[in-house]
Amino acid sequence: MPEPSAARTALRERLMEALRTVGLARNLAAYRDAVLPVFEEALAEVEQLMTSRSVTLRRRAEQAEAAVERVRRLQEMTIASSCRVQAIDQARDTLRVLEPPKETRG
């Protein structure tokens, strides 16, 4: 069994460690309270930016799809109405390029 002074020193060290832990917990709570609003504001800005980018990308995709459809119609009209074999071949080649790639399964 440790001597009374050694036991007292060990107890004092344990109490001091407990007090440091409590103080650290208070500091962490204060830090959390200070940082959390800033973090939430930054997160809201990121979410807003992502939504904005998503809308922009969706709009651009729709514009691209519309442009491809206009090119497709023009090529189909060329095939239907041209008497030049080379123009018809070129229109068919263009239509083949506009088709989505076929998935290959292995």
PAKOL-169630 format. One record per atom (N, C-alpha, C, O): residue in three letters; x, y, z. Coordinates in steps of 0.2 Angstrom, whole numbers, padded with zeros to 4 digits, always signed. Layout:
N
AlaXYZ/...
//
This chain:
106
Met+0004-0006+0000/Met+0000+0000+0000/Met+0004+0006+0000/Met+0009+0007+0004/Pro+0003+0011-0004/Pro+0007+0017-0005/Pro+0007+0021+0002/Pro+0002+0021+0006/Glu+0012+0025+0003/Glu+0012+0029+0009/Glu+0007+0035+0008/Glu+0005+0036+0003/Pro+0004+0037+0014/Pro-0001+0043+0014/Pro+0001+0048+0009/Pro-0003+0051+0005/Ser+0007+0051+0009/Ser+0009+0056+0005/Ser+0009+0054-0002/Ser+0007+0058-0007/Ala+0011+0048-0004/Ala+0011+0046-0011/Ala+0004+0045-0013/Ala+0002+0046-0019/Ala+0000+0042-0009/Ala-0007+0041-0010/Ala-0010+0048-0012/Ala-0015+0049-0016/Arg-0009+0053-0007/Arg-0011+0060-0008/Arg-0009+0063-0015/Arg-0013+0066-0018/Thr-0003+0062-0016/Thr+0000+0064-0023/Thr-0003+0061-0029/Thr-0005+0065-0033/Ala-0005+0055-0028/Ala-0008+0051-0034/Ala-0015+0054-0034/Ala-0018+0055-0040/Leu-0018+0055-0029/Leu-0025+0057-0029/Leu-0025+0064-0032/Leu-0030+0066-0036/Arg-0021+0068-0030/Arg-0020+0075-0032/Arg-0019+0075-0040/Arg-0022+0079-0043/Glu-0015+0071-0042/Glu-0014+0070-0050/Glu-0020+0068-0053/Glu-0022+0071-0059/Arg-0024+0063-0050/Arg-0030+0061-0054/Arg-0035+0067-0054/Arg-0039+0067-0059/Leu-0036+0070-0048/Leu-0040+0076-0048/Leu-0038+0081-0053/Leu-0043+0084-0056/Met-0032+0083-0053/Met-0030+0088-0058/Met-0031+0086-0065/Met-0033+0090-0070/Glu-0030+0079-0067/Glu-0032+0077-0073/Glu-0039+0077-0075/Glu-0041+0079-0080/Ala-0043+0076-0070/Ala-0051+0076-0070/Ala-0052+0084-0072/Ala-0057+0085-0076/Leu-0049+0088-0068/Leu-0051+0095-0069/Leu-0049+0098-0076/Leu-0052+0101-0079/Arg-0043+0095-0078/Arg-0041+0097-0085/Arg-0046+0094-0090/Arg-0047+0097-0095/Thr-0048+0088-0089/Thr-0053+0085-0094/Thr-0059+0089-0094/Thr-0062+0090-0099/Val-0062+0091-0088/Val-0068+0095-0088/Val-0066+0102-0091/Val-0071+0104-0095/Gly-0061+0105-0090/Gly-0059+0111-0093/Gly-0059+0111-0101/Gly-0061+0115-0105/Leu-0056+0105-0103/Leu-0055+0104-0110/Leu-0062+0103-0113/Leu-0063+0105-0119/Ala-0066+0099-0110/Ala-0073+0098-0112/Ala-0077+0105-0113/Ala-0080+0106-0118/Arg-0076+0109-0108/Arg-0079+0116-0108/Arg-0076+0120-0114/Arg-0080+0123-0118/Asn-0069+0119-0115/Asn-0066+0123-0121/Asn-0069+0120-0127/Asn-0070+0124-0132/Leu-0069+0114-0128/Leu-0072+0111-0134/Leu-0079+0113-0135/Leu-0081+0114-0141/Ala-0083+0113-0130/Ala-0090+0115-0131/Ala-0090+0123-0133/Ala-0094+0124-0138/Ala-0086+0127-0130/Ala-0086+0134-0133/Ala-0083+0134-0140/Ala-0086+0138-0144/Tyr-0078+0130-0141/Tyr-0075+0130-0148/Tyr-0081+0128-0153/Tyr-0082+0130-0158/Arg-0084+0122-0151/Arg-0090+0120-0155/Arg-0095+0125-0156/Arg-0097+0126-0162/Asp-0097+0129-0151/Asp-0102+0134-0152/Asp-0100+0139-0156/Asp-0104+0143-0159/Ala-0093+0141-0156/Ala-0091+0146-0161/Ala-0090+0144-0168/Ala-0091+0148-0172/Val-0088+0138-0169/Val-0086+0135-0176/Val-0093+0133-0179/Val-0093+0133-0185/Leu-0097+0130-0176/Leu-0103+0127-0179/Leu-0107+0131-0183/Leu-0109+0130-0189/Pro-0109+0138-0181/Pro-0112+0142-0186/Pro-0108+0144-0192/Pro-0111+0144-0197/Val-0102+0144-0191/Val-0098+0146-0197/Val-0098+0140-0202/Val-0098+0141-0208/Phe-0097+0134-0199/Phe-0097+0128-0203/Phe-0104+0127-0207/Phe-0104+0126-0213/Glu-0110+0128-0203/Glu-0116+0128-0206/Glu-0117+0133-0212/Glu-0121+0131-0217/Glu-0115+0139-0211/Glu-0115+0144-0216/Glu-0111+0142-0222/Glu-0114+0143-0228/Ala-0105+0140-0221/Ala-0101+0137-0227/Ala-0105+0131-0230/Ala-0105+0131-0236/Leu-0108+0127-0227/Leu-0111+0121-0229/Leu-0117+0124-0233/Leu-0119+0121-0239/Ala-0121+0129-0231/Ala-0127+0131-0235/Ala-0124+0134-0241/Ala-0128+0134-0246/Glu-0119+0138-0241/Glu-0116+0141-0247/Glu-0114+0136-0252/Glu-0115+0136-0258/Val-0111+0130-0250/Val-0109+0125-0254/Val-0115+0122-0257/Val-0115+0120-0263/Glu-0120+0120-0253/Glu-0127+0117-0256/Glu-0130+0122-0261/Glu-0132+0119-0266/Gln-0130+0128-0260/Gln-0133+0133-0264/Gln-0129+0133-0271/Gln-0132+0133-0276/Leu-0122+0133-0271/Leu-0118+0133-0277/Leu-0119+0126-0280/Leu-0120+0126-0287/Met-0120+0121-0277/Met-0121+0114-0280/Met-0128+0114-0284/Met-0129+0112-0289/Thr-0133+0117-0281/Thr-0140+0118-0284/Thr-0139+0122-0290/Thr-0142+0120-0295/Ser-0136+0128-0289/Ser-0135+0132-0295/Ser-0131+0129-0301/Ser-0133+0129-0307/Arg-0126+0125-0299/Arg-0122+0122-0304/Arg-0126+0116-0308/Arg-0126+0115-0314/Ser-0130+0113-0304/Ser-0135+0108-0306/Ser-0140+0110-0311/Ser-0141+0107-0316/Val-0143+0116-0309/Val-0148+0119-0314/Val-0144+0121-0320/Val-0147+0120-0326/Thr-0138+0124-0320/Thr-0134+0126-0326/Thr-0133+0120-0330/Thr-0134+0121-0336/Leu-0130+0115-0327/Leu-0128+0109-0331/Leu-0134+0106-0334/Leu-0134+0104-0340/Arg-0140+0106-0331/Arg-0146+0103-0333/Arg-0148+0107-0340/Arg-0150+0104-0345/Arg-0148+0114-0339/Arg-0150+0118-0344/Arg-0145+0117-0350/Arg-0148+0117-0356/Arg-0139+0117-0349/Arg-0134+0116-0355/Arg-0135+0109-0358/Arg-0135+0108-0364/Ala-0137+0104-0354/Ala-0138+0097-0357/Ala-0144+0097-0361/Ala-0144+0094-0367/Glu-0149+0101-0359/Glu-0155+0102-0363/Glu-0154+0105-0370/Glu-0157+0104-0375/Gln-0150+0111-0369/Gln-0148+0114-0375/Gln-0144+0110-0380/Gln-0145+0110-0386/Ala-0139+0106-0377/Ala-0135+0101-0382/Ala-0140+0096-0385/Ala-0139+0095-0391/Glu-0145+0093-0381/Glu-0149+0088-0384/Glu-0153+0092-0390/Glu-0155+0088-0395/Ala-0156+0098-0389/Ala-0160+0101-0394/Ala-0155+0102-0400/Ala-0158+0102-0406/Ala-0149+0104-0399/Ala-0145+0105-0405/Ala-0143+0099-0409/Ala-0144+0099-0415/Val-0142+0094-0405/Val-0141+0087-0408/Val-0148+0085-0412/Val-0147+0082-0418/Glu-0153+0086-0409/Glu-0160+0085-0413/Glu-0161+0089-0419/Glu-0163+0086-0424/Arg-0159+0095-0419/Arg-0159+0099-0425/Arg-0154+0097-0430/Arg-0156+0097-0436/Val-0148+0095-0429/Val-0143+0092-0433/Val-0146+0086-0436/Val-0146+0084-0442/Arg-0149+0081-0432/Arg-0152+0075-0434/Arg-0157+0076-0439/Arg-0158+0073-0445/Arg-0162+0081-0438/Arg-0167+0083-0443/Arg-0164+0085-0449/Arg-0167+0083-0455/Leu-0159+0089-0449/Leu-0156+0092-0455/Leu-0153+0086-0459/Leu-0154+0086-0465/Gln-0150+0081-0456/Gln-0147+0076-0460/Gln-0152+0071-0463/Gln-0151+0069-0468/Glu-0158+0070-0459/Glu-0163+0066-0462/Glu-0166+0070-0468/Glu-0168+0066-0473/Met-0167+0076-0467/Met-0169+0080-0473/Met-0165+0079-0479/Met-0167+0078-0485/Thr-0158+0080-0478/Thr-0153+0079-0483/Thr-0154+0072-0486/Thr-0154+0071-0493/Ile-0154+0067-0482/Ile-0155+0060-0485/Ile-0161+0059-0489/Ile-0161+0056-0495/Ala-0167+0062-0487/Ala-0173+0062-0490/Ala-0173+0066-0497/Ala-0177+0064-0501/Ser-0170+0071-0497/Ser-0171+0076-0503/Ser-0165+0077-0507/Ser-0166+0080-0513/Ser-0159+0075-0505/Ser-0153+0076-0510/Ser-0153+0071-0515/Ser-0155+0065-0514/Cys-0150+0073-0521/Cys-0149+0069-0526/Cys-0142+0067-0527/Cys-0140+0063-0531/Arg-0138+0070-0522/Arg-0130+0069-0522/Arg-0129+0063-0518/Arg-0130+0063-0512/Val-0126+0058-0520/Val-0124+0052-0516/Val-0119+0054-0511/Val-0120+0051-0505/Gln-0114+0058-0512/Gln-0110+0060-0507/Gln-0113+0064-0501/Gln-0111+0063-0495/Ala-0118+0068-0503/Ala-0121+0072-0497/Ala-0125+0067-0493/Ala-0126+0067-0487/Ile-0128+0062-0496/Ile-0132+0057-0493/Ile-0128+0053-0488/Ile-0129+0051-0483/Asp-0122+0051-0491/Asp-0117+0047-0487/Asp-0115+0051-0481/Asp-0114+0048-0476/Gln-0113+0057-0482/Gln-0111+0061-0477/Gln-0116+0062-0472/Gln-0115+0062-0466/Ala-0122+0063-0474/Ala-0128+0064-0469/Ala-0129+0057-0465/Ala-0130+0058-0459/Arg-0128+0052-0468/Arg-0129+0045-0464/Arg-0123+0044-0459/Arg-0124+0042-0454/Asp-0117+0047-0462/Asp-0111+0046-0457/Asp-0112+0051-0451/Asp-0111+0049-0445/Thr-0115+0057-0452/Thr-0116+0061-0447/Thr-0122+0058-0442/Thr-0121+0059-0436/Leu-0127+0055-0445/Leu-0132+0052-0440/Leu-0129+0046-0436/Leu-0130+0045-0430/Arg-0124+0042-0439/Arg-0121+0037-0435/Arg-0117+0040-0430/Arg-0117+0037-0424/Val-0114+0046-0431/Val-0110+0049-0425/Val-0114+0051-0420/Val-0112+0051-0414/Leu-0120+0054-0421/Leu-0125+0056-0416/Leu-0128+0051-0412/Leu-0131+0052-0407/Glu-0128+0045-0414/Glu-0131+0039-0411/Glu-0127+0038-0404/Glu-0121+0038-0405/Pro-0130+0036-0399/Pro-0126+0035-0393/Pro-0122+0028-0394/Pro-0125+0024-0397/Pro-0116+0028-0391/Pro-0113+0021-0392/Pro-0116+0015-0389/Pro-0120+0016-0384/Lys-0116+0010-0392/Lys-0119+0004-0390/Lys-0114+0001-0384/Lys-0108+0001-0385/Glu-0118-0001-0379/Glu-0114-0004-0373/Glu-0111-0011-0375/Glu-0115-0015-0378/Thr-0105-0012-0374/Thr-0103-0019-0375/Thr-0102-0023-0369/Thr-0100-0020-0364/Arg-0105-0029-0369/Arg-0105-0033-0363/Arg-0100-0039-0364/Arg-0100-0042-0369/Gly-0096-0040-0359/Gly-0091-0045-0360/Gly-0091-0051-0356/Gly-0087-0056-0357/
//
